[in-house]
């Protein structure tokens, strides 16, 4: 049964209304087992702004391990005993070839990801060469390279980079419990620099770190203020050797509610479901689109195997949606 009060609220959001604090509270207080009441409105919003189109992206770990930051969920941090593979930045030829193979599977966007705080001049030059080669072939390229300067971001923009990815990781009020080696404000600054470089910006978080639903809303408000273009949604997969290795997995219904909340708060932004969807959503994965998701990340993740691109493309088509 459709909850017409929530559905009418979604119609208002589709028409430009921003949720008031009392309306945000209404959504937050909805029990997880009643998340289905949010889904008709969330699906309405997705269809209003994205139709039947579902974006599909994939990433490649271009430089792995030995990161000096202490993000509590990450296997690549030097601060923890997690067993992550280490290798330096791959060559431009290797990076571009990986991009070609990825898009040949039907993936619409390809992203290069590096571990560490940022890139040195020689590393940035390698990435720029790879991006230039891929851009010349019409490949939509994204990069997640850590903290970069305005000059570095402009160099990547000129090389043909379409989008820069830099997650906020979690809500501002929860960030210090997840990372102590840099401030939340530094992440926000990098996002703003990417926008100033006229790059499309992808910024989201990892959920299931111990944050409350109110902090999910706090994050959504921050992303709205930053006017990001896309929001990657990751759900924690616990990794032995990290501080969060014993964290209890969040329920599939809470995952779906988080997606709904983000869609109501960010109606016209891409919401891309990424790491942890297989482990945390299980058999409920197809419901992410009814909860408002407009994209998925497919293939392998940074230190773990992911879901086969062919299976994801088939799932999307079987639901009557258009992957791309």
C-alpha positions in Angstrom: 0.0 0.0 0.0 1.3 3.5 -0.9 1.8 5.9 1.9 0.2 8.9 0.2 1.6 11.4 2.7 5.2 10.3 1.9 4.4 10.0 -1.8 3.0 13.6 -1.9 6.1 14.7 -0.1 8.2 13.1 -2.9 6.1 14.9 -5.5 6.8 18.2 -3.8 10.6 17.4 -3.7 10.5 16.5 -7.4 9.0 20.0 -7.9 11.8 21.7 -6.1 10.8 21.5 -2.4 13.5 20.9 0.1 12.6 18.9 3.2 12.0 20.9 6.3 13.6 19.8 9.6 10.2 18.4 10.7 9.9 16.4 7.4 13.5 15.1 7.8 12.5 14.0 11.3 9.5 12.2 9.9 11.7 10.2 7.6 14.3 9.5 10.2 11.8 8.2 12.7 10.4 5.6 10.3 11.3 2.1 11.5 13.5 0.1 9.2 10.8 -2.5 8.8 8.6 0.2 7.2 11.2 1.3 4.7 8.9 0.1 1.9 6.7 3.2 2.7 9.6 5.4 1.5 10.3 3.5 -1.7 7.4 4.6 -4.0 8.4 8.2 -3.5 12.1 7.4 -3.9 11.5 5.6 -7.1 9.3 8.5 -8.3 12.3 10.8 -7.7 14.7 8.5 -9.5 12.5 8.3 -12.5 11.8 12.0 -12.5 15.5 12.9 -12.8 17.0 9.8 -14.4 14.2 8.0 -16.2 15.0 4.3 -16.7 18.7 5.0 -17.1 21.1 3.3 -14.6 24.8 4.4 -14.8 27.3 1.6 -14.4 30.9 2.4 -13.4 34.0 0.4 -12.5 37.3 1.1 -10.8 40.9 -0.1 -11.0 43.3 0.0 -8.1 46.2 1.9 -9.8 48.4 2.1 -6.8 47.9 -0.1 -3.7 48.8 -0.1 -0.1 51.0 1.7 2.4 48.6 4.6 2.9 49.7 7.0 5.8 46.2 7.8 6.8 44.4 5.9 9.5 40.8 5.5 8.2 39.4 2.8 10.5 37.7 0.8 7.8 40.6 0.6 5.3 42.8 -2.4 4.6 45.5 -0.2 2.9 46.5 1.8 5.9 50.0 1.3 7.3 48.6 1.8 10.8 46.9 -1.6 10.8 47.8 -5.3 10.3 45.4 -6.0 7.5 47.0 -7.9 4.6 46.6 -5.6 1.6 48.8 -6.0 -1.5 51.3 -3.3 -2.2 52.4 -2.1 -5.6 53.5 1.3 -7.0 51.6 3.3 -9.6 51.1 1.3 -12.8 52.4 2.6 -16.1 50.2 4.9 -18.3 50.0 2.1 -20.9 48.7 -0.4 -18.3 46.2 2.0 -16.9 44.8 2.9 -20.3 44.5 -0.7 -21.3 42.6 -1.6 -18.1 40.2 1.2 -19.0 39.7 -0.1 -22.5 38.9 -3.6 -21.3 36.5 -2.3 -18.7 34.4 -0.3 -21.0 34.4 -3.1 -23.6 32.2 -5.0 -21.1 29.4 -2.4 -21.3 30.5 -0.2 -18.4 29.9 3.5 -19.0 32.5 5.0 -16.7 36.0 4.0 -15.6 37.9 5.3 -12.6 41.5 5.1 -11.5 42.1 4.9 -7.8 45.3 5.3 -5.9 46.1 4.7 -2.2 47.9 7.4 -0.2 47.4 11.0 0.7 47.9 12.3 -2.8 50.3 12.0 -5.8 53.7 13.3 -6.5 54.6 15.2 -9.8 55.8 12.1 -11.6 52.8 10.1 -10.6 50.4 12.8 -11.6 52.1 12.9 -15.0 51.5 9.2 -15.5 47.9 9.4 -14.6 47.4 12.4 -16.9 49.0 10.5 -19.8 46.6 7.5 -19.2 43.6 9.8 -18.9 44.6 11.6 -22.2 44.9 8.3 -24.0 41.5 7.1 -22.8 39.8 10.5 -23.4 41.0 10.4 -27.0 39.1 7.1 -27.4 35.9 8.6 -25.9 36.2 6.8 -22.5 34.5 8.7 -19.7 37.2 8.8 -17.0 37.1 9.4 -13.3 39.9 9.5 -10.8 40.2 9.1 -7.0 43.7 10.3 -6.2 43.5 11.7 -2.7 44.2 15.3 -1.8 45.3 17.3 -4.8 46.1 21.0 -5.3 44.1 23.3 -7.6 46.9 23.1 -10.1 47.0 19.3 -10.1 43.2 19.2 -10.7 43.4 21.6 -13.5 46.2 19.5 -15.1 43.9 16.4 -15.0 41.0 18.5 -16.3 43.1 19.5 -19.3 44.2 15.9 -19.9 40.5 15.0 -20.4 39.4 13.9 -16.9 35.6 14.1 -16.6 35.0 13.5 -12.9 36.9 13.6 -9.6 36.0 11.3 -6.8 36.8 12.2 -3.2 34.6 10.7 -0.5 33.7 12.6 2.7 33.8 9.1 4.4 31.1 9.9 7.0 29.2 12.8 8.6 31.2 15.7 9.9 30.1 15.0 13.5 31.3 11.4 13.3 34.5 11.9 11.2 37.0 12.1 14.2 35.9 8.6 15.3 36.9 7.2 11.9 40.1 9.2 11.0 42.6 11.2 13.1 45.4 11.8 10.6 43.5 14.6 8.8 40.5 16.8 9.3 37.0 16.6 7.7 37.5 20.2 6.5 40.4 19.0 4.3 38.2 16.6 2.5 35.6 19.3 1.9 38.3 21.6 0.6 39.4 19.1 -2.0 35.8 18.6 -3.2 35.5 22.4 -3.6 38.8 22.6 -5.5 37.6 19.9 -7.9 34.4 21.9 -8.5 36.4 25.0 -9.1 38.4 23.1 -11.7 35.1 22.5 -13.5 35.2 18.8 -12.9 32.1 16.8 -12.2 32.4 15.7 -8.5 31.6 12.4 -7.0 31.6 12.3 -3.2 29.9 10.0 -0.7 30.6 7.8 2.3 30.9 4.5 3.9 27.8 3.5 6.0 27.7 1.0 8.8 30.7 2.6 10.7 28.6 3.2 13.8 26.9 6.4 12.6 23.3 7.2 13.5 20.6 7.8 10.9 20.6 11.4 12.1 24.3 11.5 11.0 23.3 10.1 7.7 21.0 13.1 7.3 23.9 15.4 8.5 26.1 14.0 5.7 23.3 14.4 3.1 23.0 18.1 4.1 26.7 18.6 3.7 26.7 16.9 0.2 23.8 19.1 -0.8 25.6 22.2 0.3 28.7 21.2 -1.7 26.5 20.6 -4.8 28.2 17.4 -5.7 27.1 15.6 -8.9 27.2 12.0 -7.7 27.1 10.2 -4.3 28.8 6.8 -4.0 27.2 4.7 -1.3 29.4 2.1 0.3 28.4 -0.3 3.1 31.1 -1.5 5.4 32.6 -4.9 4.8 34.7 -5.7 7.9 38.3 -6.5 7.2 40.5 -8.4 9.7 43.3 -6.3 11.1 41.3 -3.0 11.0 39.8 -1.3 14.0 36.3 -2.1 12.7 36.9 -5.8 12.1 34.2 -6.8 14.7 31.6 -4.2 13.7 28.2 -5.8 13.3 26.9 -5.7 9.7 24.0 -3.4 9.2 20.7 -4.9 8.0 19.5 -4.9 4.4 16.5 -2.8 5.4 18.8 -0.1 6.9 20.8 -0.1 3.7 17.6 0.5 1.7 16.5 3.2 4.1 19.8 5.0 3.8 19.4 5.0 0.0 15.9 6.4 0.3 17.0 9.1 2.7 19.7 10.2 0.3 17.3 10.2 -2.7 14.7 12.4 -0.8 17.5 14.8 0.2 19.4 14.8 -3.1 16.7 14.2 -5.6 18.6 15.2 -8.8 22.0 13.7 -7.9 23.4 10.4 -9.0 23.3 7.9 -6.2 25.7 5.0 -7.0 25.7 1.9 -4.9 29.2 0.6 -4.6 31.2 -1.5 -2.1 29.4 -3.8 0.3 26.1 -4.2 -1.6 26.6 -7.9 -2.1 27.5 -8.6 1.5 25.0 -6.2 3.2 22.0 -6.4 0.9 22.2 -10.0 -0.2 18.9 -11.1 -2.0 17.5 -7.6 -1.6 20.0 -6.1 -4.1 17.4 -5.5 -6.8 15.5 -3.2 -4.5 18.2 -0.6 -4.5 16.6 0.9 -7.6 13.2 1.1 -6.0 14.9 2.9 -3.1 16.2 5.5 -5.5 19.6 4.3 -6.7 20.5 5.6 -10.1 23.8 3.7 -10.6 26.0 0.9 -9.5 29.7 0.2 -9.3 30.4 -3.2 -10.8 33.5 -5.4 -11.1 36.3 -5.7 -8.5 36.9 -3.2 -5.6 40.2 -2.0 -4.3 41.3 -5.0 -2.2 38.3 -7.4 -2.7 36.6 -9.1 -5.5 33.3 -7.6 -6.5 30.4 -8.7 -8.7 30.7 -9.7 -12.3 29.7 -6.9 -14.7 27.7 -9.2 -16.9 25.6 -10.2 -13.9 24.9 -6.6 -13.0 24.1 -5.6 -16.6 21.6 -8.6 -16.8 20.0 -7.6 -13.5 19.5 -4.1 -14.6 18.0 -5.1 -18.0 15.8 -7.8 -16.3 14.2 -5.0 -14.2 13.3 -3.1 -17.4 16.0 -0.5 -16.9 18.8 0.8 -19.2 22.4 0.3 -18.1 25.0 2.6 -19.4 
